[in-house]
Amino acid sequence: KHLHEARLFWNLKECDRNNDITSDS
């Protein structure tokens, strides 16, 4: 359960980071 939540959180953070990179580009 915890792992799933953590993975979701990481996924969201990674998505945001990716978005930031795209915006910079």
Protein Blocks (a to p, Z undefined) as FASTA:
>chain_A
ZZmmmmmmmmmmmmmmmmmmmmmZZ
